[in-house]
Amino acid sequence: MDVAVSVNGVPIRLTGERWTHVVENHEELAGRMEDVLAAIRDPAWVIRGHGGSLVAYASSGRGKFLAVVYRELRADDGFVITAFVSHKPRKHPKVWP
């Protein structure tokens, strides 16, 4: 299990099970675990997702963005739901910065 601290100061867990889910569904992210964790730690922006989740976006080169969907359960715990590469980031209002 790996952990990255979100912009809200919450440790976000990336478990082996979740990482397997990510790479099985988005094989372009295989070998890019550190990029996923970095997007949580230092995103370009964060928006609200569905059901209380947050989505951190980071540039992934040439008009692409790495989107990491995660949930903050408490001030001291959260977890990654999924991650994917997007060409069109969602236009929801930003919650950070």
Secondary structure, 3 states (H helix, E strand, C coil): CEEEECCCCCEEEECHHHHHHHHHHCHHHCCCHHHHHHHHHCCCEEEECHHHCEEEEEECCCCCEEEEEEEEEECCEEEEEEEEEECCCCCCCEEEC
